[in-house]
């Protein structure tokens, strides 16, 4: 039976440069909450997750707001909103699209 891939490009509301806060339940292989500055959204491998999960690459931001290690995370698309949106500081209709 052929595999049908669901595109995730239109479903992901973050772009490189955005910072996201993720609860432990929002990403796979979690080890606590994660704050990540996105460097790359991996659409090439994310298409295998039915539009529900997306691979992100970025820099982990520590509690002291300092950059940490480079990190990859498989994240629930439904949990993705830029940190500014989570704080109500920007209007998503004025953001640049990916």
Buried (B, 14 or more C-beta within 10 A) or exposed (E): EEEEEEEBEEBBBBEEEBBBBBEEEBBEEBEEEBBBBBBEBBBEEBBEBEBEBBBBBBBBBEEEEEEBEEBBBBBBBEBBBBBBBEEEEEEEEEBEEE
